[in-house]
């Protein structure tokens, strides 16, 4: 069996004692990739009518949505009682504790505000950012793996990539589910959306495909991920991540179907 390398969660120290964590660097990498890819697409006219200077404001809105929504979602969906009893840890994001579904809702609100500011429709904005998001999600999963958190469920020790996570304190072979999510929700979803959005699409189609793709890949990957010990499996033996993904799948299907029926102009060229 493989053993998790037990990386030092601190990448380097500044001024001797202030540690810069890998988890935070992965978020920084996600934001940089978002900015660079967005500017690249705008310069290529995908979609038309955007200016590269707008990416700075778009990133600012997105960062606020991700950080505030992700942290608030984690507190509400996963550890409400814990943070209620330990309010001093609410701001300690370097310890982990960001929920995608909360961050997703935060980004939706931020993109709505950005759309109002720029005079665009909400779907024009979400169609533009959808292909830019998955590689950032991939970076976040690498951060989870470096921290040795969110490990997988137990598996057969003969599986070539079965891994022992010392943080689990049981010495059992487990799925490296962070890497599954890196590959599915990150790399594969990025490839699908990047290729799909390279051609003109009706408003809402790319956004719908993102919702459907992420929800489906997250739902599948959760079968290999250990449920949170303070929640366990819930309704129908599904994890919280799976239950939160089901509405995304349904919304993605409905949005894609609705968008396909519209006579709207393409959002990419």
N, C-alpha and C positions, 0 to 999 in steps of 0.2 A: 504493500500500500504506500501511496505517497503521503507525505506529511506536510501540512501547510508550512511555508517557509518562515512564518513568524516575523514578518517585516516590522521594523521599527515604524510606528505610525507617524513619527516626526521625521520629516524629510531633512530639515536642517534647522539650526538655531540662529536667531538674530539677536545681537547684543548679549550673547552668552546664555540667556535664560528663556527668551521668547521663542517657542517652537512653532515652526511652520509645518502643518500636518499635510500628509499626502492627500487626505480626504478633501481638504480645502484646495489643494493644487489641482485636483481633478475637476472641481467646480470651475476654477479659473480656466483650465484647459477647455472645458465645455463652452464657456462664454467666448473665448478667443476663436474657437472653431466656428461657432455660430456667427460671429462678426465677419470672419474672413470668407466663409462660404456665402453669406448673404451679399457681401460686396461683390464677390465674383459673379453671382447670378445677376445682380443688377447691371453690372458692366456688360453682360451678355444680353441684356434686354429681357431677362426672365424674372418677373414679368415686366412688361413695359410700363413706363410712367413712374418708376421709383428712382430716387436719387441715393447715391452711396452715402451722402451725409445723413440720411434718415436712419441709417443703421445704428448710429450712436444713441439716438433717442429710443429706438426700438429695443436695443440691448438694455438700456437703463430700465425701461418698463419691464422687460422680461426678467431681469435680475431681481427686481423687487417682487414680482409675482412668484418666482421660483423659491426664493429664500423665505419670504413671509408665508406664502401658501404652503410650502413644503413642511416648514416647521409647525405651523398651526395644524395642518392635517395630521402630522405624526402625533401631536399631542391629543387631538380629538379622537382620531380613529384607533390609535394603538395604546397610548399610555396616559390617558386623561387623569386617572387617579394618582399615578406616580408624580406627574408634574404639578398636580394640585397640592400634593404633600411636599414637593421639592421645587418651589417656584424659582429658586436661585439657579437651577440648571436649565431653565428655559432658553437662555442665550448661549449655552455651551454647545454650539453646533459642531465644533471640532470633535466631539465625542460620537458623532453620528446622530441619527434620529431625524431623517427627512423622508417624508412620504410622497411618492410620486403623485398619487391621486390628489393630495392636497396642493402640491406644487402645480399640478395641471389646472386645478380650479383657480389658483392664484394667477397663473399666466392668462387664462381666459379673461379674467377681469381686467388684467393689465392690457391685454390686446384690445379689449372693448374700449378702454380709455384712449389708447393710442389711435384706434380707428376714428373715434370722435374728434380727436385733435387734428388729424390729418385729412378728414373729410372722406375717408374711404369706408367701404362696407366692412363689416366684421369678417365676413368670409374671405374678402380679398386679403386681409391681413393674415388670417389663420392659414389660408392656402399657401401664402408665401413662406411662413415660418415652419410649416409642417416638415418639409424635407431637411430643415436645418437642425432639428431637435434630436434625432436618434443618436448621432455620434456623441452628443453631450450625455445622453442616458448611458451610453456605453462607458464613457469615462467615469461616471458615477459608480457603475458596477465594478470597475477596476478598483476604485476607492474602497468599496465594500470588501473586495477580496484582499486587498492590502491590509485592511483592518482585521481580517479574519472574522468578520461578522456576517450574519444572514446566511449561515452555512446550510447545506442541503440535508435531506432526510437520509437515513441509513440505507446502505446499498450493499451488494455482494462484494466481499473483499477481493474477489478475483477480477473485478472490473478494472481495466488498466489504469483508469484515472480516478479510482476511488481514493479519497483523501481523508486523513485524520486531521481534525481541527482541534488543537489543544484547548482552545477557548471553550469547547463544548464539555470538557472535563469528563469524557467517557471513553476516549480511545477507540471509538467505533468508526468504521469506514463510512464515509458520507459522499453524497454528490457535491461537487464544487458548483453549486447552483448559481453562484454569482457569475461564473463564467458562462453558464448556459444563458443567463439573462443578458450578459454582455453580447453574446453571439446573436440571440434572437431579437430582443427588444432594441438592441443597438445596431449592430452591423447589418443584419439581414433586413431589418425594417428600413434602415437608411438606404440600402441598395434599391429596395422596392420603390420607395417614395421618390428617390432622386431620379430614377429612370422614368417613373410614371409621370412626374411633373415636368419632365424635359419637353413634353409635347403640350399643345394647348388643351386645357381641360375646362369644363364648366365650373362656375363658382361653387365651391363646396365639395367637389369630388375629391380633391387631394386631402382636405380636412377629414372627410368621411373615411377615406382609406387609412389615414393615420389612426383615427379612433378605433376602427375595426382591427387594424394590424397590431397596434400595441395591446389592445384588450385581449385579442386572441393569443398572442405570443406570451403575454404575462400570465394568462390563465393556464396555458400549457406548462410553462416553466415552474409555476407554483406547485405542481405535482411532485417536483424534485426538491423543493425548498422546505426546510423544516418550519412548521408553523411557529409563530411567536409563542413562547412558553407561557406568557401571561394571558394568551387568548386561546391557543389550541385551534382545533378544527371547529367550525361553527355549523351553520345550517347545511344539511346535505353533505356533511363531512368536507366542506369547502373552507379554505382559509379566508382570512379577511381580504387579502390581496385578490383572490378569485372573485369574491362577492362584489368587490368594488370594480372589478374589470367587466363583469357582466353588463352593467348599464352602459359602459363604453362601447362594448360590442354592439349592443342594440342601437345605441345612438349613431354609431358609425354606419351600420346598415341602413338605418332610416335616412340619415343625411346623404349618403351616397345615392340611394334610390331617389330621394327628392331632387337632388342636384341634377341627376341624369335626365329628369323629366322637364327641367327648366329650359327656357330659350335664352339663357343668359350668355353673355360673351365670355370667351376664355379668360382665365386668370393667369395663364403663362403662355409664352410664345418662344 
